């Protein structure tokens, strides 16, 4: 069924995919709902279930106005299934060997396993991030930030619903089993970890939260954008709407980091010795280590630099390049190559890779350019504050656990070094337990409307036209 722009808000599971006309599917999803709510209650934000939060809820997929804002309790949030309708003339395979042919409305048998793997991997990231962030409400720097945390959390939950719908509708018993397993894995669990490494890392303070939403959610933007080019139209339509919500997560990360950087510059000027920590703030070395940590873990999420899987996914039309239709004239990528530095003994040498085999790296390039753009804005903030400090991105080769650079050792500038040199210096380059101890020592909750913790600057404006003094989360009756 072609999705409509209007959403059935009265259904037990709000949707614009006609669940009312598919009783079998509706019953299956309604059966999954209690398990989801049990997971949310166990692994979602702790101790805030009874607090009204100023949340936005999707009420349509019309770009002219799709969200409603109101104070609601998170367990009452209207999680649902929303697909963008495809415009007339766009229902085609957008990349690969079948580019230009009609898009698939059902799963092609030859691509069934690959599509299921793609959808499950994307789906697994959504509950994982909620689990990573579940305790952060207890040390929120303001009600404004607390609300933004919860908005991110409920939307990650809704993105899980989008993928679970696809699993239930198009993959039969296998899909239902996969949907159940999504609620059984746990972030950081040694026995049942989440699928991707970054989603098993601890995110136990707000500096990591902002870095996570800046860098790891930005990877999500590019993965979703690549899937929005899929020849399997229901997946493309789902991810297009998810991108609408993902933009807010990136805003939270980008502006959160920017506000910390701004405040640290102010505190450095205040202190007679330029000691930010002496003023209860977050020093620039610690900010840089946090960026190094989350940026490099996020780079891993794109997969190997040289990848047969990436070539197969592109050739099959399952996953395209970023903005495949807008940025590229030729959509088969059968010609051309990509030059890539590879480790050869004790040095790096350039190697030409067939274009299709470099699709992960092409997507990673777009991601890095986007991150560099954000860093330029942060450095402009430092310049405006009269600070000589500057923030940098480490090399894509530094601190990697996936791909051709995993198992080798590089400094943040991308130079090959020995394992001994790496071990001697990694405490200067990456987050260490002592950093977490310090951050937790300064991160005390600030729940008074309009007030902000000392270590972060206030935002420029409130949410949806409200003032900063607005009660974004109602903690008291």
N, C-alpha and C positions, 0 to 999 in steps of 0.2 A: 504494500500500500504506500502511495506517495504521501509523505508527511505534510501536514498543513501548517499554516503559520499560527493557528490558534491552539491553545493547550486545554485539554479537558482537566480542569482544576478540581472537579468534584469527584473524580475517580480516586479509588484508594491509592493508586500509584499515578500521579499526574503524568500526562503524556500527550504527544501529538502524533502518535503512530497507530492509532486505532485499536488499542487494547480491548475496548468494549466489543469489537467485532471478532476477536480471536479468543474465545473462552478458555481454550486449552493453555495458551501462552499466559493469559491473565492469571489463571489459577496457579500456574507454575511460579510466576513472579510473586504472587501474593503468599505463596508458601515459603518463598525465600525471604520475604520481608521480615518475619519475626527473628530469623537467624541474623539478619543484618542489624536489626535493632539491638539484639543481644550483644553483637560485636561492638556496636557503637557505645552501649552502656558500659561495657567492660574496658574498651580500648580507646574511646573518644575522650574529649576534654574532661578531666576529672573535677567533680564537685561543683559544676556550674549548670547541671541539668535543669534546675528549677529557676534559673535566672533569665529574665527576658533580655534578649539581645537585639539590637537594631540591625536586622539582617535584610538583605535584598533577596527576593525569591523570583525566579523566572516565571512569567505569566504568559509569554508568547515568544516566538522566535523571530518576530518582526524587528528589523534593525531600528525602526523609528521609535521603539519603546517597548522593551521586553521585560523590565524588572519592576517589582513592587517592593517598597521599603516599609518595614514595621517592626515593632518589638515583638519577638516571638521566642519561645523556649526552644532550644536546639533539638530536643527529641521530637518536637512538633513540626520541625522544618519539612516543607513539602518536597522531599526528594522525588525526582521524576525522570522521565526519559524524553529527551528533546532532540529532534533531528532537524537540521536546516533543509527546507525544500530546495531542490536543485533548480536553477533557472532553466528555462527552455533552451535547448541546444547544447546544454552542458553535460548531458548524460552519456559521456564517452569515456573510454579508457584513456587516461591522460599521459601515460608513459609506457615505455617498453615495446616489446615486439608487436603488441596488438593496439598500439596508440592510434586513436581515432575511431576504433570500433565501438559498438554500443557497450556501455558499462553493464556490469553484472548486478542483477537484482537478487540473485541467489548465489551461494558459494560454488564456484566451479570445483568439480571433484578433484581435479589434479592439483588444486591450490588449497584444499581443505586443511591439511596439517599445517602448512605455512601460515595461513590466515589465523588459524586458532592460536598458534604460537605468538603471533604478533599481537593479537587482541589480549591474550592472557598476560603477556609481559607488560603491556600498557596498563591493563586493569590492576595489576599487582602493585604498581607504584602509588595508586590512589589511597588505599587504606594504609599503606606503609607510612606515608607522610603524616597522616593523622596520628598514628601510633607514636611516631618520633616526637610529635609536638604536644602530646597529651598533658604534660605537667606544666607547660609554660604559663598557663593562666595564673598560677600562684605567684609569679614574679613579674607580672606585666608592668611596664613602665607608665601606663596610663589606661584609662577606659577606652580611649580612641584606639590604642594599639590592641587592647584586649578584644575589642569588637572585630578588628581586622583579622586577628588570629582566628577567631571563631568563624568569620566569613570564609576564610580560606579552608578551614576544616570542613564545613558543611558542603562547600562546593567540590572538594575532593571526594566527599562521600557521594555526591550526585554524579560525578564523573565515573565512579565505580558502577553506579546503576546503568550508565550509558553502555558500558562494556558488557555488563552482565546481561542486559537485554539482548545484545548481539549473540552472546554465547547461548542463551536459552532459545532464541528464535531460530538460529541458523545451524546449530551444531548438535542438536539432539541430546542424547544421554551424555555424550562426552562433554558437551557444553555445560550441562547441569552439574556434572561432577566437578568441572573446572571452577564453576561459580561457587560451589560449596568450599572448595579448597582455598579460594581467595580469602575466606573468613577464618581459615585454620592456621595459615602462616602468620608469623609475627616478626616485626622489625627487630633485628638483633638477636633473635632466638637461635641458639646454636644448633638446635635440632630441626626446627622448621623456619629457617630464615626467609626473608623476602628474596625475590629472584635476583635483583640487581644490587650491587655492592653499596652504592651511595645510600640506599634506602635501609641499610642495616647500621648506619653510623649514628652515634648518639647526637641528639639535637637538644641539649638540656639547658640552654640559656638563649637569650634573645639576640645576641650577636650571631650565633649560629643560625637562628631562625631567619633573621634578615638575610644572611648570606645564602641560606638554603633557598629561600623564595626568590632571591636575586639570580642565583646560578643554577640550582637544580630544577626549579620550576621553569627557568628559561630553556633548559634542555627539553622540558616537556612541551614548551611552545614549538620548538623545531621538530620534535618527533610527531606531534599532532599535526603540524603543517604538512609534513611529509605524508602522513596517513590521509590527510584531506585530499591528496592527489590520487588516492587509491582507485583502481578500477572497480572495486567492490563498493558500490554506491552507498549502502547503509553505513559502512564504516566511515566513508568520506563525509557523509552528512552528519554523523555523530560527532566526529572530531572537529568539524567546522564550528559547531555550536560550543563545544568545550573550549575552543580558542577564545570565544567571546568572554567566558568567565576567567580563563587563564590570565587575561590581560590585567585583571585586578591583583592577582597573586604577584605578578612581576612588579606592579606598581608598589605593592607593600614592601617587597624586597629592595627595590631600587631606592625608594625614598627613605626607608628605614636605615639603610646603610649610609645614605647621604646625611641624614639627621645626626647619626652617631659621629660621622666624620666632622661635620660642622661643629658639634658641641665639643669634640676633642680639641679642635683648633682653638676654640674660645677658652677652654680650660688651660691649654698650654700657655696662652697669653697671660692669663690671670696669675699663674703660679710664678713666683720669683725665679725659680730654677727651671721653668718650663717642664715641670714634672706633672703630667696629666694624672697619673695615679694618685699623686699627693692631693689632688683635688677631687678624688673619687670618680675619675673618668676612665676611659678606655684608651690606652696609649696607642700610638700609630704602629708600632711594631706588632702589637697584638692584633690590631685590625688587619695588617698585612698578612700575618700568619693565618688568620681565619679565611681571608680571601684565597690564599694559596691552597688551603685545605679543601674548601668546598668547590672551588673552580676546577681543580684537578680531578676530584672524585666525579664531578659532573661531566668532565671530558670523557671519562670512561664509559658513560652511558650511551655514547654514540656507537660503541663497538670498535672492532678492529679497523685499522687504517687500510689494510688490504683484505677484502672480505668477499668470498664466494657467495655467502648468504646475501649480502647487500646487492651483489650483481644479479643473483637469482630473483630477489624481491623486485628489483627495478625492471628486469627483463620481463617478468610475469605481470607487471602492472600493478603490483600490490602496494608499492610505496615509491613515491616520487621524490624529486628534489624539492627544495624550498621554493615555493611559488613557481612550480614547474610550468604552468601555462603562461604566467606573466613574464618570467625572466628568460625563458628559453624558446627558441624557434624550432629546434630539432629535439624530438622527444624519445628517440630510440637510443642515443648515445652509443652507437656501434663503432664510431670512429673517435680518434683522439686518445690522449693519455693524460695522466696526472703525475707531476714530478714530486717525489716524496723522499725526504732524507731518511735513510735507514742505517742501522748500526752495522758496520763492517769491521770486525776486530776492535781496534781501539779508536776508530774514527767514524764520522758520519759521511756517507756518500749518497748522492742523488740517484734515485731509481725511478724510471718511468713505469707507471702502472696503467693498465687498460682502464678507460674511464669508468666503465660499469663497476669494476672492482674497487674503485675509490669513492663510491657513493657515500659511505659513512664519513669520509674525510671532507668531501664537498659540503655535506651538511654541517660538519664541525666547523668548517671555515666560516659559514654564515653565522653560526652561533658565536664564534670568537669575535667577529666584527661587531656584533650586537653588544657583547660584553665590553669591548673597547670603547664603544660609543658611550656606554653608561659611565665608564671610568673617566672619560673626558669631562663629563658633567660633574662628577665628584671632585675632580681636580680644579675645575672652575670654582666650585664652592670654596675650596682651600685658598685659591687665589683671592677670592672676594673677602675672605676672612683675614687676608694679609699674611697667610702662612706660606712658608717655603716648602712645606711637606708635599709629597706627591705619592699617589697610590699607583701601583703597577699590577699588571697581570703576569703571572709566571709563564714560562714556556709551556707549550702543549706537551713537551716531552717529560716534564718534571712530575715526579710522584704519580706515576701511572701504574695501574694494576691490570689493564686490559690493552690488547693491541701489541704492536711491534716494539714499543718502548718498555713494556712491562718486563721486569727482570733485569733491566739495566738501570744505571744510576746517573742522574743528571742534577745539576744545580738549578736554581730557579731561572737562570738565563738560558738554560738548555744545553750547557756544556757537559760532555761526558766526564764523569768523575768515578773514582773507585768507591766500592761499598764502604770502605773505612772512612773516606772523606764525607760520604753521605751521612753515616751514623754519627760522626763527630759534629755535624752541623744541623741535623734535622730539627733540633729543638729551637733553632733560630729561624727556621723556615716554616714550621707547621705547628698547629695547636698541640699543646702538651697538657697533662693533667693539672699542672700548676696554674695554667691559664684558666682552665675551667673553675678551679677553686677560687681564683681571684674574681672572676666574673660573677659567680654565684654569691660572693661576699658583698658585692655592690648592688646586686639586683634584688631590691626589696620592692614589694608591690606598691604601686601608687594608684589608689582607687578613687581619689577625690576628683569629681568632674573638673576638667580644665587644667589639672595639674599634671606635670610630667617629671619623671625621674631626672636626677641631676646629670646623668651620663648621656642623655639624648636631648636634642633640640625639639621644640614643638613643631608640628607641621605648619605649613602655610595656611591651610584652610581645613574646615571640617568636612564631614561626609554628607552628600546630598543636600547641600545648602545650609546645614546646621553649623552652629558655632562650636568651637573647641570645648566650651563649657557644657555642651549637651551631654545628657546621661546616656551614653552609647550602650552601656550594660547596666541594668538595674539590679544592683547587688543587695538593695534593702527594700523592704516593702514600704 
